[in-house]
Amino acid sequence: MMDIKKGVPLIDQHDENGYWGGLFGGNQIAENKYREISSCSSCGTFQSRRMGAKFKSENGTEFLGTLNGSGLAVGRLMIALLENNQNEDGSVNIPLVLRKYMNNQDKI
C-alpha cells in the first residue's frame, strides 16, 4: 500500500527517532516525547519515471527503483545521546557500541 508524504508516493518508509526527556543541562521542563532523527523511504519507480532514469536489463529497459534518505540530524542525535546517558554529576556514559570510537572511554 502506498503512503503519500509531501506529494511523493512511498512504498515503504522507516523513521528513526530519539527520546527527549527534557532534563538535560538542568532543564526542568520535561518533553517526554520522541523526535525524528532520520528517515529513509522507498519510492519505487515514481521518481525515476518523472526524471526518465532507466537501466538496461536482460528484460529490456526498465525504470530504476529509488530511495530517499535524510541522513542524520546530528544535533538531535547528540541531544538524545547526551540526555539518555547523563549522570547526576553531569558526566555522560558512552554507550557500549560507541566506545571504540571514543578511545574505549566509558564516560565523558
Secondary structure as GFF3:
##gff-version 3
##sequence-region A 1 108
A	DSSP	beta_strand	3	5	.	.	.	ID=ss1
A	DSSP	beta_strand	8	10	.	.	.	ID=ss2
A	DSSP	beta_strand	12	20	.	.	.	ID=ss3
A	DSSP	three_ten_helix	24	26	.	.	.	ID=ss4
A	DSSP	beta_strand	33	44	.	.	.	ID=ss5
A	DSSP	alpha_helix	46	51	.	.	.	ID=ss6
A	DSSP	beta_strand	54	57	.	.	.	ID=ss7
A	DSSP	beta_strand	60	63	.	.	.	ID=ss8
A	DSSP	beta_strand	66	69	.	.	.	ID=ss9
A	DSSP	alpha_helix	74	85	.	.	.	ID=ss10
A	DSSP	three_ten_helix	96	101	.	.	.	ID=ss11
###
